[in-house]
Amino acid sequence: VSYAGQAEPLSFQEFCDLTAQEGMPDEFRNVTLNFVASQVTVKAVTVEYGAAFDMANAPELPAKGGYTAEWSDFDHDHVVFDQTIEAVYTPLDSVVQSGDTRNGLPILLAEGAFGTAEVTLTPSSESPGAVGTLLECWEITLPEDHSDSHVLHYLAPSDNTVVYLRDADGSWRKVDTTEDGSYLVFTAMTDETTLAAVEKPGYSAADSDRRRCGSGAAGYPVHSGPQHRKSA
């Protein structure tokens, strides 16, 4: 017995075309994406079989205090079956650090509510024109956290360092600092700024040796994050 011409295999696209011709329900030609956060369906989105889904049309992620949020990854360029897309929440880091280090320690730490990113330091040739020796200058870019100010911890190259920050108008200002272990602590008012480290005139290596007495061969005691602060 032959069923040729009576029962032939069809691709899904051919089946969809046939259902359209026969006036069958759209459910036979569509798939559903269920966006779920904390076991609650935020939105169910219907997508035509095989079509691409623009993530700009994904529902807004429900906020969760102290976390960043994103939808779990899936092949949204070619959707061919029903799927559940979960909200993925990642705890915010309270302290992020630069990839640049000095004596094995990050040059800069920043307090805030950040996602998974690090502080970016870019060498700069800028100078505040202050009295003393310019030791180094960095352009600082912090991860976005929607805060108006950030507490920074800077590992200075000298024990007699004065810190200057450049404001948005291009002017430089000397900042008040406190000491936190090996770090100088101060507040920056933006997430992008330029820092200049200036050594006061009349400072000598002997002064540094006396101040570092008992702090280890490298001159910087091990310190991994904010501790109790004292005035500089």
C-alpha positions, -999 to 999 in steps of 0.1 A, spaced: 0 0 0 14 34 -10 5 67 7 24 88 -18 4 119 -25 -18 112 5 5 113 36 38 131 30 63 145 56 62 183 60 88 207 74 74 230 101 74 259 78 54 240 52 30 230 80 27 266 90 19 276 54 -7 249 53 -24 260 85 -25 295 72 -42 283 40 -67 261 60 -75 289 85 -62 269 115 -55 288 148 -23 309 151 -11 288 180 0 262 154 24 288 139 37 306 169 59 299 200 58 316 234 85 332 254 77 333 291 97 360 310 98 350 347 113 367 377 114 351 411 90 324 399 64 350 388 56 355 351 63 391 341 51 387 306 44 360 279 55 371 244 43 354 213 68 350 185 63 335 150 81 302 146 117 307 134 116 345 137 141 366 156 131 383 189 144 418 195 155 420 231 145 457 231 109 443 233 116 422 264 97 433 295 113 455 320 132 436 346 118 439 382 143 457 404 158 440 434 177 461 459 214 455 460 215 435 427 219 440 390 195 422 368 194 407 333 174 381 314 190 347 309 206 342 275 189 323 248 190 321 210 168 351 202 179 352 166 160 320 157 131 311 180 117 277 173 102 264 206 85 276 238 109 288 264 111 303 299 135 332 302 146 337 338 156 370 354 192 366 367 201 387 397 238 394 406 248 410 439 263 444 436 299 448 447 304 473 475 340 478 466 356 476 431 393 479 423 416 489 395 435 463 374 466 484 378 486 475 409 515 488 430 535 463 450 508 437 444 480 459 457 454 477 435 462 514 430 426 525 434 396 511 453 361 526 450 332 522 473 297 521 458 270 497 445 286 484 413 280 455 390 308 432 379 333 456 366 366 473 377 380 508 379 397 519 348 429 539 352 444 557 321 478 575 324 475 612 318 500 639 310 479 666 328 493 685 357 477 707 383 507 730 383 510 727 421 542 733 441 561 700 444 570 670 422 543 655 400 545 618 407 517 605 385 484 614 369 455 591 362 422 595 344 397 575 365 366 559 351 343 541 376 316 515 367 281 531 366 261 530 398 239 561 395 256 577 425 266 614 427 298 608 446 322 579 455 347 573 483 380 564 467 410 547 483 443 556 465 476 538 470 500 567 466 536 562 453 550 583 481 542 587 518 542 625 514 516 627 486 491 654 481 461 645 460 445 668 434 413 662 414 403 680 383 367 692 383 342 692 354 352 728 345 388 718 341 401 734 373 422 715 398 415 713 436 435 698 464 414 673 483 413 665 520 424 629 527 424 605 555 445 573 559 431 538 557 460 514 560 483 521 531 456 541 513 446 578 511 408 581 513 388 610 498 355 616 480 351 622 442 320 639 430 317 622 396 323 588 381 349 602 357 377 624 370 415 630 368 437 624 398 472 640 402 496 629 429 521 656 439 549 651 464 555 680 487 588 698 483 616 690 508 606 654 511 634 627 512 637 590 510 648 589 546 615 605 556 597 576 538 619 550 555 611 564 589 573 564 582 574 529 568 593 514 597 576 481 606 553 480 576 571 453 556 598 450 530 576 465 503 567 495 525 529 488 522 512 465 547 487 441 532 453 457 529 424 444 508 397 469 514 383 497 535 391 496 572 389 521 601 401 555 590 423 580 608 431 616 599 461 621 577 
